């Protein structure tokens, strides 16, 4: 038997007013309580106008406090209201399931305790990036990693595909407690990338627009200049291919023989 109380995590997209779906807005307006985590104070005020009880999750972030602690406190706040029998909505910027630990944990935990839980997708920074940069990830392929994770683990990088690194502004943060890391940390990231790309290879710093009147940040620079570039927490690093695709001629010949009815 399903218990009274529910949680629905929705995404409001990246740009205020243009990305929120009618269904997600309906969930926000009809909720007993809304917990919001927005990327911009104006966007947060916009959400607050949709429901009389909107509570920001932003204060749970503290410099010097592990993000894992902040995430747990957010989760506890949301689940307290669910367990009280309320219909709760978590409204998150972008897509609630993309680079967002709390919505995933909230939905999984609520379901395990017998409450109704659902995640409603939204337009993510990746979606905006693809549109603004004119990238088709299906053309040559695309690899994506969180920048610190890319540094901490050994990865097989394919320079003939796009490489997207999220959150390079906190690259190399082992503490999970910083809002930014210094150029010395980024220099290590650049050194790692130079194992796969030439120093003068043109990369892109991207930031999606949060307000319709703004424009996205699309800044091109050489990989070797990345160390001293201005990079914010919401900046994304895009590395275009540096090498062409290499055909697998032996496999293609085998497939051609199959097309010709040869076994």
C-alpha positions as YAML, in Angstrom:
chain: A
units: angstrom
residues:
- id: 1
  name: UNK
  ca: [0.00, 0.00, 0.00]
- id: 2
  name: UNK
  ca: [1.36, 3.40, -0.99]
- id: 3
  name: UNK
  ca: [1.94, 5.79, 1.89]
- id: 4
  name: UNK
  ca: [0.57, 9.34, 1.99]
- id: 5
  name: UNK
  ca: [3.13, 11.83, 0.79]
- id: 6
  name: UNK
  ca: [5.03, 12.13, -2.47]
- id: 7
  name: UNK
  ca: [7.98, 13.77, -4.15]
- id: 8
  name: UNK
  ca: [8.34, 14.88, -7.74]
- id: 9
  name: UNK
  ca: [11.64, 16.32, -8.94]
- id: 10
  name: UNK
  ca: [11.30, 18.61, -11.94]
- id: 11
  name: UNK
  ca: [13.74, 20.48, -14.15]
- id: 12
  name: UNK
  ca: [13.05, 24.13, -14.96]
- id: 13
  name: UNK
  ca: [15.67, 24.25, -17.71]
- id: 14
  name: UNK
  ca: [18.50, 26.74, -18.04]
- id: 15
  name: UNK
  ca: [16.79, 29.89, -19.38]
- id: 16
  name: UNK
  ca: [14.06, 31.46, -17.27]
- id: 17
  name: UNK
  ca: [10.62, 31.31, -18.82]
- id: 18
  name: UNK
  ca: [11.47, 29.43, -21.99]
- id: 19
  name: UNK
  ca: [12.38, 25.93, -20.78]
- id: 20
  name: UNK
  ca: [9.80, 25.12, -18.10]
- id: 21
  name: UNK
  ca: [7.19, 22.66, -19.41]
- id: 22
  name: UNK
  ca: [3.48, 23.11, -18.62]
- id: 23
  name: UNK
  ca: [3.46, 19.82, -16.68]
- id: 24
  name: UNK
  ca: [6.43, 20.79, -14.50]
- id: 25
  name: UNK
  ca: [4.87, 24.19, -13.81]
- id: 26
  name: UNK
  ca: [1.63, 22.46, -12.81]
- id: 27
  name: UNK
  ca: [3.52, 20.25, -10.37]
- id: 28
  name: UNK
  ca: [5.16, 23.32, -8.81]
- id: 29
  name: UNK
  ca: [1.92, 25.27, -8.50]
- id: 30
  name: UNK
  ca: [-0.04, 22.39, -6.92]
- id: 31
  name: UNK
  ca: [2.61, 21.18, -4.47]
- id: 32
  name: UNK
  ca: [2.22, 21.53, -0.70]
- id: 33
  name: UNK
  ca: [5.84, 22.60, -0.49]
- id: 34
  name: UNK
  ca: [8.50, 23.29, -3.12]
- id: 35
  name: UNK
  ca: [12.24, 23.02, -2.57]
- id: 36
  name: UNK
  ca: [14.21, 24.94, -5.18]
- id: 37
  name: UNK
  ca: [17.81, 24.95, -6.29]
- id: 38
  name: UNK
  ca: [18.36, 27.55, -8.98]
- id: 39
  name: UNK
  ca: [21.45, 28.89, -10.73]
- id: 40
  name: UNK
  ca: [20.32, 32.53, -10.56]
- id: 41
  name: UNK
  ca: [18.62, 34.63, -7.87]
- id: 42
  name: UNK
  ca: [16.14, 36.09, -10.34]
- id: 43
  name: UNK
  ca: [15.14, 32.61, -11.49]
- id: 44
  name: UNK
  ca: [14.66, 31.64, -7.85]
- id: 45
  name: UNK
  ca: [12.28, 34.59, -7.36]
- id: 46
  name: UNK
  ca: [10.39, 33.51, -10.46]
- id: 47
  name: UNK
  ca: [9.83, 30.06, -8.94]
- id: 48
  name: UNK
  ca: [8.79, 31.61, -5.62]
- id: 49
  name: UNK
  ca: [5.94, 33.40, -7.42]
- id: 50
  name: UNK
  ca: [4.42, 30.05, -8.44]
- id: 51
  name: UNK
  ca: [3.76, 28.63, -4.97]
- id: 52
  name: UNK
  ca: [3.23, 30.16, -1.50]
- id: 53
  name: UNK
  ca: [5.70, 27.75, 0.15]
- id: 54
  name: UNK
  ca: [8.98, 27.67, -1.76]
- id: 55
  name: UNK
  ca: [12.15, 26.93, 0.22]
- id: 56
  name: UNK
  ca: [15.59, 27.46, -1.27]
- id: 57
  name: UNK
  ca: [18.15, 24.67, -0.96]
- id: 58
  name: UNK
  ca: [20.98, 27.08, -1.79]
- id: 59
  name: UNK
  ca: [21.80, 27.92, 1.88]
- id: 60
  name: UNK
  ca: [22.83, 24.31, 2.48]
- id: 61
  name: UNK
  ca: [25.97, 24.97, 0.41]
- id: 62
  name: UNK
  ca: [28.82, 26.28, 2.56]
- id: 63
  name: UNK
  ca: [32.42, 26.99, 1.66]
- id: 64
  name: UNK
  ca: [34.63, 24.48, 3.48]
- id: 65
  name: UNK
  ca: [31.79, 21.99, 4.01]
- id: 66
  name: UNK
  ca: [31.82, 18.81, 1.94]
- id: 67
  name: UNK
  ca: [29.15, 18.84, -0.75]
- id: 68
  name: UNK
  ca: [28.23, 15.35, 0.38]
- id: 69
  name: UNK
  ca: [27.16, 16.82, 3.73]
- id: 70
  name: UNK
  ca: [25.21, 19.58, 1.97]
- id: 71
  name: UNK
  ca: [23.47, 17.02, -0.26]
- id: 72
  name: UNK
  ca: [22.48, 14.91, 2.74]
- id: 73
  name: UNK
  ca: [21.03, 17.94, 4.51]
- id: 74
  name: UNK
  ca: [19.02, 18.82, 1.40]
- id: 75
  name: UNK
  ca: [17.75, 15.26, 1.18]
- id: 76
  name: UNK
  ca: [16.77, 15.23, 4.86]
- id: 77
  name: UNK
  ca: [14.85, 18.51, 4.50]
- id: 78
  name: UNK
  ca: [12.86, 17.21, 1.53]
- id: 79
  name: UNK
  ca: [12.16, 13.78, 2.99]
- id: 80
  name: UNK
  ca: [11.00, 15.27, 6.30]
- id: 81
  name: UNK
  ca: [8.09, 16.89, 4.45]
- id: 82
  name: UNK
  ca: [7.37, 13.77, 2.42]
- id: 83
  name: UNK
  ca: [7.21, 11.67, 5.60]
- id: 84
  name: UNK
  ca: [4.83, 14.26, 7.04]
- id: 85
  name: UNK
  ca: [2.39, 13.29, 4.27]
- id: 86
  name: UNK
  ca: [2.93, 16.31, 2.05]
- id: 87
  name: UNK
  ca: [3.13, 16.42, -1.73]
- id: 88
  name: UNK
  ca: [6.63, 17.76, -2.28]
- id: 89
  name: UNK
  ca: [8.24, 19.11, -5.42]
- id: 90
  name: UNK
  ca: [11.96, 19.57, -5.87]
- id: 91
  name: UNK
  ca: [12.55, 22.18, -8.58]
- id: 92
  name: UNK
  ca: [16.09, 22.12, -9.96]
- id: 93
  name: UNK
  ca: [17.74, 24.19, -12.68]
- id: 94
  name: UNK
  ca: [18.46, 22.32, -15.88]
- id: 95
  name: UNK
  ca: [17.59, 18.63, -15.82]
- id: 96
  name: UNK
  ca: [17.00, 17.20, -12.31]
- id: 97
  name: UNK
  ca: [18.90, 14.04, -13.19]
- id: 98
  name: UNK
  ca: [22.00, 15.59, -14.79]
- id: 99
  name: UNK
  ca: [24.85, 16.40, -12.38]
- id: 100
  name: UNK
  ca: [22.34, 16.38, -9.56]
- id: 101
  name: UNK
  ca: [22.77, 13.83, -6.80]
- id: 102
  name: UNK
  ca: [19.94, 14.98, -4.52]
- id: 103
  name: UNK
  ca: [17.01, 14.38, -6.92]
- id: 104
  name: UNK
  ca: [18.22, 10.86, -7.72]
- id: 105
  name: UNK
  ca: [18.63, 10.02, -4.05]
- id: 106
  name: UNK
  ca: [15.28, 11.59, -3.11]
- id: 107
  name: UNK
  ca: [13.35, 9.62, -5.73]
- id: 108
  name: UNK
  ca: [15.10, 6.34, -4.85]
- id: 109
  name: UNK
  ca: [14.70, 6.80, -1.09]
- id: 110
  name: UNK
  ca: [11.04, 7.81, -1.31]
- id: 111
  name: UNK
  ca: [10.23, 4.79, -3.45]
- id: 112
  name: UNK
  ca: [12.05, 2.48, -1.04]
- id: 113
  name: UNK
  ca: [9.92, 3.83, 1.82]
- id: 114
  name: UNK
  ca: [6.65, 3.33, -0.06]
- id: 115
  name: UNK
  ca: [5.98, 6.88, -1.25]
- id: 116
  name: UNK
  ca: [5.14, 7.94, -4.78]
- id: 117
  name: UNK
  ca: [8.20, 9.47, -6.45]
- id: 118
  name: UNK
  ca: [8.85, 10.66, -9.97]
- id: 119
  name: UNK
  ca: [11.48, 12.58, -11.93]
- id: 120
  name: UNK
  ca: [10.29, 14.89, -14.69]
- id: 121
  name: UNK
  ca: [13.03, 15.80, -17.20]
- id: 122
  name: UNK
  ca: [14.11, 19.29, -18.12]
- id: 123
  name: UNK
  ca: [16.40, 21.02, -20.60]
- id: 124
  name: UNK
  ca: [19.98, 20.65, -19.41]
- id: 125
  name: UNK
  ca: [23.14, 22.67, -20.02]
- id: 126
  name: UNK
  ca: [24.15, 19.93, -22.43]
- id: 127
  name: UNK
  ca: [21.04, 20.55, -24.53]
- id: 128
  name: UNK
  ca: [21.81, 24.27, -24.66]
- id: 129
  name: UNK
  ca: [25.45, 23.58, -25.48]
- id: 130
  name: UNK
  ca: [24.51, 21.38, -28.43]
- id: 131
  name: UNK
  ca: [22.21, 24.08, -29.81]
- id: 132
  name: UNK
  ca: [24.47, 27.08, -29.16]
- id: 133
  name: UNK
  ca: [27.67, 25.46, -30.47]
- id: 134
  name: UNK
  ca: [25.99, 23.64, -33.37]
- id: 135
  name: UNK
  ca: [27.31, 20.26, -32.26]
- id: 136
  name: UNK
  ca: [25.71, 17.00, -33.35]
- id: 137
  name: UNK
  ca: [27.08, 14.37, -30.92]
- id: 138
  name: UNK
  ca: [26.13, 11.67, -33.41]
- id: 139
  name: UNK
  ca: [28.42, 12.98, -36.15]
- id: 140
  name: UNK
  ca: [31.82, 12.01, -34.70]
- id: 141
  name: UNK
  ca: [30.85, 10.92, -31.20]
- id: 142
  name: UNK
  ca: [31.10, 12.62, -27.82]
- id: 143
  name: UNK
  ca: [32.70, 11.80, -24.47]
- id: 144
  name: UNK
  ca: [31.59, 13.56, -21.31]
- id: 145
  name: UNK
  ca: [33.11, 13.59, -17.83]
- id: 146
  name: UNK
  ca: [33.03, 15.66, -14.69]
- id: 147
  name: UNK
  ca: [36.41, 17.40, -14.73]
- id: 148
  name: UNK
  ca: [37.66, 16.15, -11.36]
- id: 149
  name: UNK
  ca: [36.53, 12.60, -12.08]
- id: 150
  name: UNK
  ca: [38.38, 12.82, -15.39]
- id: 151
  name: UNK
  ca: [41.51, 13.71, -13.44]
- id: 152
  name: UNK
  ca: [41.12, 11.13, -10.68]
- id: 153
  name: UNK
  ca: [40.60, 8.08, -12.92]
- id: 154
  name: UNK
  ca: [42.35, 6.74, -15.99]
- id: 155
  name: UNK
  ca: [40.24, 7.25, -19.10]
- id: 156
  name: UNK
  ca: [40.67, 6.18, -22.71]
- id: 157
  name: UNK
  ca: [40.36, 9.46, -24.62]
- id: 158
  name: UNK
  ca: [39.44, 9.47, -28.32]
- id: 159
  name: UNK
  ca: [40.76, 12.71, -29.89]
- id: 160
  name: UNK
  ca: [38.58, 12.10, -32.98]
- id: 161
  name: UNK
  ca: [35.43, 12.73, -30.87]
- id: 162
  name: UNK
  ca: [34.28, 15.73, -28.86]
- id: 163
  name: UNK
  ca: [35.37, 15.79, -25.22]
- id: 164
  name: UNK
  ca: [33.15, 17.73, -22.78]
- id: 165
  name: UNK
  ca: [34.39, 18.36, -19.25]
- id: 166
  name: UNK
  ca: [31.85, 19.65, -16.76]
- id: 167
  name: UNK
  ca: [32.70, 21.85, -13.77]
- id: 168
  name: UNK
  ca: [36.33, 22.63, -14.64]
- id: 169
  name: UNK
  ca: [36.06, 25.52, -12.18]
- id: 170
  name: UNK
  ca: [36.49, 23.02, -9.32]
- id: 171
  name: UNK
  ca: [38.83, 20.67, -11.19]
- id: 172
  name: UNK
  ca: [41.03, 18.65, -8.87]
- id: 173
  name: UNK
  ca: [39.06, 19.32, -5.67]
- id: 174
  name: UNK
  ca: [39.64, 16.25, -3.50]
- id: 175
  name: UNK
  ca: [37.87, 17.80, -0.50]
- id: 176
  name: UNK
  ca: [34.48, 18.31, -2.20]
- id: 177
  name: UNK
  ca: [34.31, 21.48, -0.12]
- id: 178
  name: UNK
  ca: [35.52, 24.22, -2.47]
- id: 179
  name: UNK
  ca: [33.55, 26.61, -4.67]
- id: 180
  name: UNK
  ca: [36.57, 26.99, -6.98]
- id: 181
  name: UNK
  ca: [40.11, 25.74, -7.45]
- id: 182
  name: UNK
  ca: [43.14, 27.83, -8.33]
- id: 183
  name: UNK
  ca: [45.17, 27.89, -11.53]
- id: 184
  name: UNK
  ca: [47.67, 25.39, -10.09]
- id: 185
  name: UNK
  ca: [44.94, 22.75, -10.05]
- id: 186
  name: UNK
  ca: [43.88, 23.64, -13.58]
- id: 187
  name: UNK
  ca: [47.49, 23.40, -14.74]
- id: 188
  name: UNK
  ca: [47.40, 19.72, -13.79]
- id: 189
  name: UNK
  ca: [44.23, 19.26, -15.85]
- id: 190
  name: UNK
  ca: [45.90, 20.99, -18.81]
- id: 191
  name: UNK
  ca: [48.97, 18.79, -18.45]
- id: 192
  name: UNK
  ca: [46.74, 15.73, -18.59]
- id: 193
  name: UNK
  ca: [44.94, 17.01, -21.69]
- id: 194
  name: UNK
  ca: [48.24, 17.76, -23.42]
- id: 195
  name: UNK
  ca: [48.88, 14.01, -23.47]
- id: 196
  name: UNK
  ca: [46.08, 13.80, -26.04]
- id: 197
  name: UNK
  ca: [45.89, 17.22, -27.75]
- id: 198
  name: UNK
  ca: [48.40, 19.75, -29.12]
- id: 199
  name: UNK
  ca: [49.07, 22.86, -27.03]
- id: 200
  name: UNK
  ca: [47.59, 25.21, -29.64]
- id: 201
  name: UNK
  ca: [44.41, 23.15, -30.10]
- id: 202
  name: UNK
  ca: [41.38, 25.46, -29.90]
- id: 203
  name: UNK
  ca: [38.99, 24.66, -27.04]
- id: 204
  name: UNK
  ca: [35.76, 26.36, -25.95]
- id: 205
  name: UNK
  ca: [34.57, 27.73, -22.60]
- id: 206
  name: UNK
  ca: [30.78, 27.61, -22.56]
- id: 207
  name: UNK
  ca: [28.11, 28.98, -20.22]
- id: 208
  name: UNK
  ca: [24.39, 28.68, -21.01]
- id: 209
  name: UNK
  ca: [22.29, 31.82, -20.62]
- id: 210
  name: UNK
  ca: [19.95, 31.93, -17.61]
- id: 211
  name: UNK
  ca: [17.90, 34.96, -18.70]
- id: 212
  name: UNK
  ca: [16.34, 35.51, -22.14]
- id: 213
  name: UNK
  ca: [18.05, 38.90, -22.43]
- id: 214
  name: UNK
  ca: [21.50, 37.38, -21.93]
- id: 215
  name: UNK
  ca: [23.75, 35.65, -24.44]
- id: 216
  name: UNK
  ca: [25.66, 32.42, -23.83]
- id: 217
  name: UNK
  ca: [29.38, 32.55, -23.21]
- id: 218
  name: UNK
  ca: [31.26, 30.96, -26.11]
- id: 219
  name: UNK
  ca: [34.95, 31.72, -25.73]
- id: 220
  name: UNK
  ca: [37.61, 30.05, -27.87]
- id: 221
  name: UNK
  ca: [41.19, 29.80, -26.69]
- id: 222
  name: UNK
  ca: [44.24, 27.59, -27.06]
- id: 223
  name: UNK
  ca: [44.45, 24.62, -24.72]
- id: 224
  name: UNK
  ca: [47.73, 25.92, -23.29]
- id: 225
  name: UNK
  ca: [45.98, 29.16, -22.25]
- id: 226
  name: UNK
  ca: [43.32, 27.37, -20.24]
- id: 227
  name: UNK
  ca: [45.31, 27.48, -17.00]
- id: 228
  name: UNK
  ca: [44.86, 31.23, -16.55]
- id: 229
  name: UNK
  ca: [41.43, 31.61, -18.12]
- id: 230
  name: UNK
  ca: [38.43, 32.88, -16.15]
- id: 231
  name: UNK
  ca: [36.37, 29.81, -15.28]
- id: 232
  name: UNK
  ca: [33.27, 29.85, -13.11]
- id: 233
  name: UNK
  ca: [31.52, 27.02, -11.31]
- id: 234
  name: UNK
  ca: [28.96, 26.78, -14.14]
- id: 235
  name: UNK
  ca: [31.53, 26.93, -16.98]
- id: 236
  name: UNK
  ca: [31.85, 23.91, -19.25]
- id: 237
  name: UNK
  ca: [34.97, 23.01, -21.23]
- id: 238
  name: UNK
  ca: [34.39, 21.73, -24.76]
- id: 239
  name: UNK
  ca: [37.29, 20.20, -26.68]
- id: 240
  name: UNK
  ca: [36.57, 19.62, -30.39]
- id: 241
  name: UNK
  ca: [38.21, 16.70, -32.20]
- id: 242
  name: UNK
  ca: [41.89, 17.13, -33.04]
- id: 243
  name: UNK
  ca: [42.17, 14.07, -35.28]
- id: 244
  name: UNK
  ca: [39.99, 12.62, -38.07]
- id: 245
  name: UNK
  ca: [38.05, 9.40, -37.73]
- id: 246
  name: UNK
  ca: [40.04, 6.33, -38.80]
- id: 247
  name: UNK
  ca: [38.09, 3.71, -40.77]
- id: 248
  name: UNK
  ca: [38.12, 0.11, -39.64]
- id: 249
  name: UNK
  ca: [38.68, -1.24, -43.15]
- id: 250
  name: UNK
  ca: [38.85, -4.91, -42.17]
- id: 251
  name: UNK
  ca: [35.49, -4.78, -40.41]
- id: 252
  name: UNK
  ca: [33.89, -2.77, -43.24]
- id: 253
  name: UNK
  ca: [35.07, -5.38, -45.77]
- id: 254
  name: UNK
  ca: [33.50, -8.10, -43.66]
- id: 255
  name: UNK
  ca: [30.19, -6.24, -43.55]
- id: 256
  name: UNK
  ca: [30.29, -5.71, -47.33]
- id: 257
  name: UNK
  ca: [30.68, -9.45, -47.83]
- id: 258
  name: UNK
  ca: [27.59, -10.01, -45.67]
- id: 259
  name: UNK
  ca: [25.67, -7.46, -47.79]
- id: 260
  name: UNK
  ca: [26.64, -9.46, -50.87]
- id: 261
  name: UNK
  ca: [25.34, -12.70, -49.35]
- id: 262
  name: UNK
  ca: [28.78, -14.09, -48.67]
- id: 263
  name: UNK
  ca: [29.40, -15.99, -45.47]
...
